[in-house]
Amino acid sequence: MNNKIIRSICYFDKEPSDETIERLDKIAGILTGRGFEIQTKRVCSSSVDKIIELDSKYASNSYIFGIGSLQKDEIRRRFNDVLSCKDTSFNLDLTGREITIDDAQLLFEIIRRNSSKTFNFTYVFNNRPSSPFFPSGSYQKDGFSIGLQPTDLSEDCNSIGEWLEKMKEVWLEIYNLFKDDPEFLGIDSSIAPLFSGKSSLIGFIKKLGLDFSRSATTDTYLAITKFLKENNPKPVGLCGLMFPCLEDFELAEEYEKGNFSIERNVFLSLHSGLGIDTYPIAIDEKPERVLEILKLVQGLSDKYKKPLSARFVSDGKAKIGEKTDFQNQYLKDITVRSL
């Protein structure tokens, strides 16, 4: 089967070291030997110092790193260290506590200090550990998990059902490869779109003759999410449907047309359970508006018992109505709208 793409192999290690990298390479070798393409190998640990050390040695297009959830005080204490890393992600867990303007201001401080690091930061609510997708991924126990870029499997499919069955085949293949490995935590069956064409979820929806705006008020995304949860042979992490606004370039085009407002993003999050992802924010947006959205996402996450997150990205320059210049291959430049 063509288009078998692994977005992330993530090894979770309480005390990560060079041996963790070697273990990742071994797992990747098993997968490439079966015809899989590996995009990134990742390490996640709650040990900030060890992750920073590994980032300085290995961070590249192939290796990226995650610290998981940090307390707000620790983020501020380690701000310079974390923001100086080449490619290390982190999140702030706002589950079960009152959200204040200070929490929203944290985002704007990252924008001021190093706006490119907004790509590496998210707020999380009722997060699930061991997801190989960053910046939500967080450490709970040692082992590895795998996440795909399964949109590519849709290339020759003429229906959503046909695509989902291809995904199931690949999940089973990965499961059978590692089911006897005690360190195998499972597969995060989340849909992680990227770019355009065969890698874009919205591109596939349009290929089937569906208008994106109309699809939002059908059961299309509910049906996909139901399949993800019920057919994964060893689920771990988020197992939902991502709508990364600026990573799925055809979704970014919908945003520019006014078809992917923050309201629609939040609504679709209730279908998929994953939240706001790579959503553009202008430097002159009000922190009070971000606070309102964070409180809403927290309330919906609690009400529907869903893991949700909120990742806003800024280029550090674009105001409302201006074009972005992210200089990031994974983010499509757009004209920023008000939240």
C-alpha positions in Angstrom: 0.0 0.0 0.0 1.4 3.4 -1.0 1.3 6.6 1.1 2.0 4.8 4.4 3.3 7.9 6.3 4.2 8.0 10.0 3.9 11.6 11.2 5.5 10.8 14.6 7.2 8.0 16.5 7.4 9.4 20.0 9.4 7.8 22.8 8.4 8.7 26.3 11.3 8.4 28.7 11.5 9.7 32.3 15.3 9.9 32.0 15.9 10.4 28.2 19.5 9.9 26.9 21.4 9.1 23.7 20.1 5.5 24.2 16.5 6.9 23.7 17.5 8.2 20.3 19.0 4.8 19.4 15.8 3.1 20.4 13.8 5.5 18.2 16.1 4.8 15.3 15.6 1.1 15.8 11.7 1.4 15.8 11.9 3.6 12.7 14.1 1.0 11.0 11.4 -1.7 11.6 8.8 0.6 10.0 10.8 1.7 7.0 11.6 -2.0 6.4 7.8 -2.4 5.9 7.5 0.4 3.5 6.6 3.2 5.9 7.9 6.8 5.4 8.9 8.4 8.7 8.5 12.1 9.0 9.7 12.8 12.6 11.1 10.9 15.5 10.3 12.5 18.8 11.2 12.3 22.5 9.0 13.5 25.3 9.9 13.7 29.0 9.0 15.7 32.1 12.7 16.2 32.6 13.2 19.8 31.3 17.0 19.7 31.6 17.5 16.4 29.8 15.2 17.4 27.0 17.0 20.7 26.5 20.3 18.8 26.4 19.0 16.4 23.8 17.5 19.3 21.8 20.9 20.9 21.6 22.5 17.7 20.3 19.8 16.3 18.0 17.1 18.7 17.1 16.6 18.7 13.3 14.0 18.0 10.6 14.1 14.4 11.8 14.2 14.8 15.6 12.0 17.0 17.7 11.3 17.2 21.5 8.6 17.8 24.0 8.4 18.6 27.7 4.7 18.1 28.0 2.8 20.1 30.7 4.6 22.7 32.7 3.2 24.8 35.5 2.8 28.5 34.8 5.5 29.4 37.4 7.9 26.9 35.9 7.3 28.2 32.4 8.1 31.7 33.5 11.2 30.5 35.4 12.5 28.4 32.4 11.2 30.8 29.7 14.6 31.7 28.2 15.8 28.1 28.3 12.7 26.7 26.6 12.3 29.5 24.0 16.0 29.1 23.1 15.6 25.5 22.1 15.7 24.6 18.5 12.5 22.5 18.5 11.0 21.7 21.9 7.3 21.9 22.5 5.4 22.4 25.8 1.9 23.1 27.0 0.0 24.7 29.9 -2.7 22.6 31.5 -5.7 24.7 32.5 -7.8 21.8 33.6 -9.8 22.3 36.7 -8.7 25.7 37.7 -9.8 29.3 37.2 -8.3 30.8 34.1 -7.1 34.4 34.5 -5.9 37.2 32.2 -2.4 36.2 33.2 -2.8 32.8 31.4 -3.8 34.6 28.2 -0.9 37.1 28.6 1.5 34.1 28.6 0.7 33.6 24.9 1.4 37.3 24.1 4.7 37.1 26.0 5.8 34.2 23.8 4.8 36.3 20.8 6.9 39.2 22.0 9.9 37.2 23.0 10.0 34.6 20.1 6.9 34.4 18.0 8.1 31.3 16.1 7.7 29.4 19.4 3.9 29.9 19.3 4.1 26.9 17.0 5.5 24.9 19.9 3.0 25.9 22.6 -0.6 25.1 23.4 -3.1 25.3 26.2 -4.6 21.9 27.1 -7.8 20.8 28.9 -8.5 17.2 30.1 -5.5 16.2 28.1 -4.6 12.5 27.5 -1.0 11.4 28.0 1.3 9.6 25.6 0.1 11.3 22.4 2.9 11.4 19.8 1.5 14.7 18.5 3.0 17.9 19.9 2.6 20.2 21.6 -0.2 18.3 23.4 2.0 15.2 24.0 2.9 14.7 27.6 4.8 12.1 29.6 3.0 9.5 31.9 5.2 6.4 31.6 8.1 5.0 29.6 7.3 3.6 26.1 6.6 4.7 22.6 3.5 5.6 20.6 2.9 6.1 16.9 0.8 8.7 15.0 0.1 8.7 11.3 -0.5 11.2 8.5 -3.4 9.2 7.2 -4.9 11.7 4.9 -2.4 10.5 2.2 -4.1 7.1 2.2 -7.2 8.8 0.7 -5.4 9.5 -2.6 -7.2 6.8 -4.7 -10.3 6.6 -2.5 -13.8 7.5 -3.8 -15.6 7.5 -0.4 -14.9 8.2 3.2 -15.6 4.5 4.0 -13.0 3.3 1.6 -10.4 5.7 3.1 -11.3 4.6 6.7 -10.8 0.9 5.8 -7.4 1.7 4.4 -6.5 3.4 7.7 -7.7 0.3 9.6 -5.4 -1.9 7.5 -2.4 0.3 8.4 -3.3 0.4 12.1 -3.4 -3.4 12.2 -0.1 -3.7 10.4 1.6 -1.4 12.9 -0.1 -3.2 15.8 1.1 -6.6 14.6 4.6 -5.3 14.2 4.8 -4.2 17.8 2.1 -6.0 19.8 4.6 -8.2 21.6 6.9 -5.2 22.6 6.1 -4.3 26.2 7.2 -0.7 25.5 4.6 -0.2 22.7 2.0 2.1 24.2 -0.3 2.2 21.2 -1.4 4.1 18.2 -2.9 7.6 18.3 -5.4 7.3 15.4 -5.8 11.1 15.1 -6.2 12.5 11.6 -3.3 14.9 11.2 -3.7 16.7 7.8 -0.9 18.7 6.2 -0.4 21.0 3.2 -2.7 20.4 0.2 -3.8 17.7 -2.3 -3.7 14.2 -1.0 -2.4 15.3 2.4 -5.3 17.7 3.1 -8.4 16.6 4.8 -10.4 19.5 3.3 -8.9 18.6 -0.1 -10.3 15.1 0.3 -13.7 16.4 1.4 -13.9 18.6 -1.7 -12.7 15.8 -3.9 -15.8 13.9 -2.8 -17.9 16.8 -4.1 -18.7 18.2 -0.6 -18.6 21.9 0.1 -16.6 22.5 3.3 -19.2 24.9 4.9 -22.0 22.5 4.2 -20.0 19.5 5.5 -19.7 21.2 8.9 -23.4 20.6 9.5 -23.5 17.0 8.3 -22.5 13.9 10.3 -19.4 13.5 8.2 -16.9 14.3 10.9 -18.8 12.5 13.6 -18.7 9.4 11.5 -15.0 9.7 11.0 -14.3 10.2 14.7 -16.5 7.3 15.6 -14.5 5.0 13.4 -11.2 6.3 14.8 -12.3 5.4 18.3 -13.9 2.1 17.6 -11.5 0.4 15.1 -8.0 1.3 16.5 -6.5 -2.0 17.8 -4.5 -0.3 20.5 -5.6 3.3 21.1 -3.5 5.8 23.0 -3.5 9.6 23.2 -6.1 11.8 21.5 -7.6 9.6 18.7 -9.5 12.5 17.2 -9.9 14.6 14.1 -7.5 17.6 13.8 -8.5 20.8 12.1 -5.0 22.6 12.0 -6.0 25.9 10.4 -2.7 26.8 8.8 -1.1 23.4 8.4 -3.9 22.1 6.2 -3.4 24.6 3.4 -6.8 24.0 1.9 -8.4 24.7 5.3 -6.3 27.9 5.4 -7.9 28.9 2.2 -11.3 28.4 3.8 -10.2 30.6 6.7 -9.3 33.4 4.2 -12.7 33.1 2.7 -14.3 33.5 6.1 -15.5 29.9 6.3 -13.4 28.8 9.3 -14.2 31.3 12.0 -13.2 30.6 15.6 -16.8 29.7 16.3 -16.8 27.0 13.5 -13.5 25.7 14.8 -14.9 25.3 18.3 -18.1 23.7 16.9 -16.1 21.1 14.9 -14.0 20.5 18.0 -17.1 19.0 19.6 -17.3 16.6 16.6 -13.7 15.6 16.8 -12.6 16.4 20.4 -9.3 18.0 19.6 -9.7 21.8 19.7 -8.1 24.9 18.2 -4.9 24.2 16.3 -2.4 26.5 14.5 -5.1 29.2 14.5 -3.7 32.6 13.5 -3.7 35.4 16.0 -2.8 39.1 15.3 -0.4 40.9 17.5 -3.0 43.6 18.2 -5.7 41.0 19.3 -6.9 41.6 22.8 -5.8 39.2 25.6 -9.3 39.6 27.0 -10.6 37.9 23.8 -8.2 35.0 24.2 -9.3 34.7 27.9 -12.9 34.4 26.8 -12.1 31.7 24.3 -10.0 29.7 26.8 -12.8 29.8 29.3 -15.2 28.5 26.6 -12.9 25.7 25.6 -12.4 24.7 29.2 -16.2 24.7 29.8 -16.9 22.6 26.7 -14.0 20.2 27.6 -15.5 19.6 31.0 -19.1 19.4 29.8 -18.4 16.8 27.1 -15.5 15.1 28.8 -13.3 15.7 25.7 -9.6 16.5 25.6 -9.3 19.9 23.9 -6.5 22.3 23.3 -6.0 25.8 22.0 -2.9 26.6 19.9 -2.7 30.1 18.5 0.2 31.1 16.2 1.7 34.5 15.3 4.5 35.7 13.2 5.2 38.5 15.7 4.4 41.2 13.1 1.0 40.9 11.4 -1.9 42.9 12.8 -5.6 42.3 12.1 -6.1 42.7 8.4 -2.4 42.2 7.5 -0.6 39.3 5.7 1.5 36.9 7.8 5.1 36.0 7.1 5.7 32.9 9.3 8.8 31.7 7.4 7.6 28.2 8.5 7.1 25.6 5.8 4.3 24.0 7.8 2.2 27.2 8.1 0.4 28.8 5.2 0.6 32.6 5.2 -2.8 34.3 5.3 -4.4 37.6 6.0 -5.2 37.6 9.8 -8.8 38.0 10.9 -10.0 39.2 14.3 -10.9 36.5 16.7 
